[in-house]
Amino acid sequence: MNRIARLTAAILVSAAAAAPALAAPQTYVVDSTHTFPSFSYSHFGMSIQMSKFDKTTGTVTLDKEAKTGAVDITIDMSSVNTGYETFDDHIQGEDFLDTAKYPTATFKSTKVSFDGDKPATIEGELTIKGVTKPVTLKVNHFATMPHPMLKKDAIGANASTVIKRSEFNAGKYAPNVGDEVTITVSLEAIQN
């Protein structure tokens, strides 16, 4: 009987070793030095103006095998960078970002949809100036690889969506200054 028990145990151990390992969700921390949400809008129909935010934090969770994920991003709205310091101050005022009262904006995903093995869209809740609205980010680039310098797994992505700034209580001068704003996020994140 003892021999049968040992043989059964050996078979179970061999079977467990031969079974494929189940992948687990991986968490990546946003690399703030390579992550820049930007926004663009029509300025009197004369040009498309582009600006960005310089300080972003957050996490991305990804389970490649299960094809699921989650995104949780916080943007420091006072880090807005229009390329002109006077306008940086102006856009932080009450009529636009009101950073004294609302210093951050957030995006929290509710669903990540995949096309093959890559995320294609990210649905979630965007909060600006205390107003939360559902948005869908379209992922137009996604990469996963070992970071060549940090020697850790990393991901990179570019995604965009279009919002109406008036829906976030930031509609001053619309429609002369475009109400539709394209938000584009260039993101890199390193495995935690």
N, C-alpha and C positions, 0 to 999 in steps of 0.2 A: 504494500500500500504506500509506503514511504517513497518507493521508486516512482509510482504513478503520480504522486503529488509533485515530485521534483520535475518530472517530465512535463506535466501540465503547466507548472510555473515557467519552465524554460520556453514552452511554446507561446505562452502569453507575453513574456518579455520580448521574444523575437517578433511577435506580431505587432506589439506596440512600437518597437524600434523601426519596423518596416512601414508603418502607417505614415502618411504624409502629415507633417506638422501643420496645425491649423494656424493661419495668420491671425495676428491680433491687431487691433487698431493702433496706429502709431500717432503720437502727438508731436507736432512741429511748432517751434516758437518763432514768431515773426522776427525776421532780421530787419531791425529798424533802419539800418544803414543802406538797405537795398529794397525798401518797400515804400512806395510813394503813391497814395491816392491823388489823382489829379481831376480837375474839372474844366470843362470848356463850355462856352456859350457865345451867342451872337451879340456883338456890340454895335447897336444901331444898324445892323445889316452890313456894316462896313468890313468887319473882320471877325474871325473866331478867336476869342481870347482864351488863353490857357494859363492855369495856375495849379499849384500843388500844395500838399501839406507835407511838412518835413518830419513830423513825429507821429509814428504809428506803432501800436503794440497789439499783441493778441496771440491766438493760437489757431492752428488748423489740425484737425484730427482726420486721419485717413485710414480706411481699411480697404486695401486694394482688392483683396480676395472677395470680401462681401459687397464691394462696390457701394460703400457708404462713407459719409464724411460729415464734418461739422466745421464751421468757421465762426470765430468770435473775435471781432476786431474793434479796437478803440482808436479814434483819431483825435489828436490834440488840435482843436480848431484854432488855437492861438498860434500855431506853427504855420499858418497859411503863408504862402510865398507866391506873390504875384509878380515878383521881379522889380517891384517899386515900393519902397518902405512906406511912403505916405498912403498908398492904396492899400497896403497890408493893414494899416491902422483903420482906414475907412471901412474896409470890408468886415472888420471885426466889430463894428458898431451895431446898435440895436436894429437898424433897418435890414441888416444882412445876417451875419453869423451870431451877433450878440454874445461874444465869447466871455464877457464879464459874468453873464448869467448862465450860459451854457458852454462851459469850457471844452466839452468833448462831444463827439458824435460816435455812434456805435452801429455796428452791423452784426446781427446774430442770425445764423442760418437756421432754416426750418427743414430744408430738404436739399440734398445734393443728388443730381441726376447724372448718370454716366452714359457716355457713348463709347462702347467697347471698354477699354481699361482706363479711360481718362474722364475726369469730370467735364460735363458739357454745360450745365447750368447750375446755379446756386440760388435757391429761393431763400428769402429771409426778411427780417425786419430791420429797416434803416431808421435810426432816430437822429434827428437834427433839430436843435432848438426845442427839445422836449416833445416834438411831434414824431410819432412812429407810424411808418407806412410800409406796406409790403413792396418789395422790389425783387426782380430777378436779374442776377448777373449772368451774362453770357460769357463763358470761358472761351477765349480764342487762341490761347496758348497754354500748355501745361507740360511740365517736365519734372521728372524725378530721377535723382542720381546721387552718388556720393559727392559731397562738396569737395572740390579738389584741394582746398587749403585746410579746412577744418576736419577732414577725414570722418565726417558723419553724414548720414543720409540727409538729403535736402530736397525741397520741392520749390518750383518756381511756377508762376502763373501770371497771365494777364487776363483781366475780365472787365466788362463794362455794362453799364445800364444807363437809362435816361430817366430823369425825374423832372417834375415841375417845381421850381423853387418856391412858387407862391403857395404850394401845398404844405410847405414847411415854414410858413410865416417869414419868408425872405424874398418877397416879390417886388420890392421897391423898383421903380422905373420900368417894370414890365408893361407893355411888350417891347418898348424901345430897346431896352437891354433884355435879351431873350429870356423867356420864362423857362424854356426847356434847357436843361443842363445835362451834359453827358459826363458821367463819372466813370473814370477809368482807373483801375487798380493794377499796379505793377508790384507783384509780391514775391518775396523769397522768404523761406522759413527753414529752420534747421531742426533736425530731430532732437527732442528733449532727452 
